[in-house]
């Protein structure tokens, strides 16, 4: 079997799978959408109810929330990593910008050429990425509150209006933490203080809900934390590269699980676990509610209709005696999916960097990429370094493959002669061909079997380059100033096509002329596909092809040169 043909077929199959996934996302079944969109109002529908996942059978009282319906005021919070708006109605995070991650990035090389040609700079959206959003079409909210038991007074949920001592908070120079308190009371002795704590350089926000029971009756209930979101669509998404966007949960029993919006529409999730967390993720970024790891938590999902979905968790029931206090805590992560940061927040949260079924391999490739970057300081050269390391790792297998191809190339004229001689007798031709393979010591599968072993590593590296947020808007050199974006001049895809054509020339051509013509089209076809791929991915394939060409050329020349019959005079 021709090795390069096998590689190309596998690559074509991968592209076909990606295109199929893209088609499913664009045109496949979607969650049901209500005919008339209704806003989320003060109703028990968007509050957690005790389901099959709960261990306790004590009834909860979602039907007794506070009856305020007016929208609260917005509190602005500024830190070195966030611009946040918190609604005093519920203490809900309604807008959150990641100020270190703009939507687009200026390309100074492109703008310089445009200016020399008399054009203005290319338009770029330099505003920060917005995670939480209160616009109806991009709705994404982080909510929290308390649910009372049936025999207790209603407490503050995300519909209740809180009081705040000031409207604006900012992390001052030299200040490490910033606290934002909100207070609610039922005027009957029950006081709830919701405290958000922001830390410099940290994408994790601490939440504490303090319950002060100054009434004459005990209070019991639970804390809940949840996200409300409409299905996410990346406005700058690449049709050829689709990543997962939706809900995920983590439990000690079943570990990391995706909960698609379609799944939420079909059935409510109800799980009980010690620790665990719930999250909404998208390409490069994640938002997760993380309850205390030492308590039993109940994870749930809901479909609210109007294309809105809820995922969250609630705590065990607690009791607060008269004239006593109690604190309920949780942590909210909202930021980039940088694995070392995620690992510090919660167990398993780094799995939101979704490498799929090849995670066990991809994590080591990511660690190698990070290790090289620590010394080089350039993610583009780090990609080249990882490619070189992988080629060295698989050098013996590649050598065996290229040696097999070199032998196949040597007997190519004899195979052509056999084909011409037995063109009208296919069975006899196959018989003679196998006999020739045996006589010449050629294994027709020797070229592709070593490649089969390497395919999982290549696929893992592909997902590492696609999912690693550190590569987002990372520069390489010259005009490549964003490894996560396509080459603005398409130079890298053209270079890839050239290296692919050179590599084809080092391989034995198919005997069948029709197959040979199809193979000649492959560099053109793949160059077209790679026009739309991120520059970092194309850079990897160029480096991989270049190293393969050098290795294959050397081995082919070495074998053919040594085994060539000497010329007699």
C-alpha positions, 0 to 999 in steps of 0.5 A: 500500500502506498504510504502517502496515499494512505495518509492522504485518505486518512486526512481526507476522512478527518476533514470529512468528519469535521465538515459533517460535524459543522453541517450537523451544528448548522443544519442538524436537529436543534432544541425546540424554540417557543413560538413566542419568546417570554422573558424570565420572570418571577416564577418557580420555573427558573428556580431549582426543584428537588429531583431524583438526584437529591438524597433528602426528601424534605420539601423545598419551597420554590413557590414562595419567592420574594415578589419583587418584579422591578429590575434592580440597579447595575453595580460596576466592578473593575479589576485587572482582569474583569469589567463586571456588572452586577444587578442588584435584583438577585445579585446576578452577574449580568455582564462580564468582560475579559479585558485581557482578551479582545475579540480581534487583534490588529495585524501591524504587518497587514495594516502597514501594507494596506497603508502603503497601498493607500488603504486604511487599517483593516477593521477590527473589534478590539472590545473585550470578550464578553462572557456573561451578557444580558442581551436577549439574543446572547443571554448568559447570566450567573445567578445565585440565591437561597431556597427556603424549606416549606416551613421557613420564611422565604429568603432571597433568590435571584429575583429579590432586590438587594441593597448596596452601599455604593454603585461602583467598585474598582481594584486600586493599585496595590490592592489584592482583593475587592469585596462587593457586599449586597444586603437583603432583608424581609423586615421580619428579622431575616437578613441575607448578605451576599458577598462577592470577593475578587482577587487580583489576577484571578478569574475565580470569584468567591461567593459567600451568602451569610444568613442572619436569623434575627427572628424568633423562628428557625430558618432552613433552606439551601443555596443554589448557583446556576447559569442561564444561557441561550445556545452559544454560536461563535460569531467568528467561528470557522466552518472547518473547525468546530468545538463544543459549546454547551453544558458540562458537569463533573462528579466523582462517580462519572467524572466529566460529562457533556450536557448538550442543549439538546439533552437539556431540552429532552430531559432534566438532569438530576445528579448527587455527588460529593463536590463536583461542579457545573459549567457552561463552556465555549471555545477557549473560555469556560464559566463554572460554579464550584460548590465546596468539595466536602459537601454533598451537592445536587447538580441539575439542568432545566429547559425554560422554553424560549430557547433558554437553558439552566445548569447549576447545583444546590447545597444540602439543607441547613438550619439556622436557629434564631439569633444565629448566623450561617454562611454558605459558600461557592466559587465562580470561575469565568475566564480562559481555559488555561489548564494550570489555572483551572486545576487550581480552582477545582478537580477536573475543571481542566477537562473543559479544555476538550481534547475528546477521547484522546485526552490522555495523549493530548495532555502530554503534548500540551505539557511538552508545548508549554515546556518548550514555550517556557524556554523559547517564549514564542508559541509558533516556534514551540509548535515547530519544536513539538513537531520536531520532538514527535518526528524524533519519537517516531523516527524508527517507525517512519524509517521503516515506512520510508524504507518500505516505500523505497523498495516499492519505488524500485520495483515500480517499473517491474509492476508496470511491466506486469500490469501491461503483460496481464492487463486482460487477466486481473487475477493472474496479475494480482498473483504475479504481483504478490509473487514479486513482492515475496521475491523482492522482500517487499511488504505492501503494508509496510508503508502504512502500518507504522503510520497507523500507530502515529495517527492518534498522536497526530489527531491529539496534536491537532486538538491541542493546537485548536483548543489551547487558549494560549495560542489565541492571538499569539504572534509567530513572526512577520505577518503571522501575528495570530496563530489562531487566525488564518494566514491573511496572505495565504502564504502558509497554505501555499507553502503547505501545498508545495511541500505536499507536492514534493512529498508526493514526488518521493513516493511511488506513483499509483500504477492505475493512471486514474488513481495517479491523476486523482493523487496529483489533485490532492495538493490543490484540494488540501491547499484550498482546505488549509486556506481557512485553517488557523495559521498554527495548524498549517505551520505544524503541517508545513514543519511535519511535511518538511521533516518527512521530506528530508527523512524520506529523501535520505532513506530513499537515496541511501537504500536505492544508492546502496542496492543499485546494480553497479554498471559494468564496462 
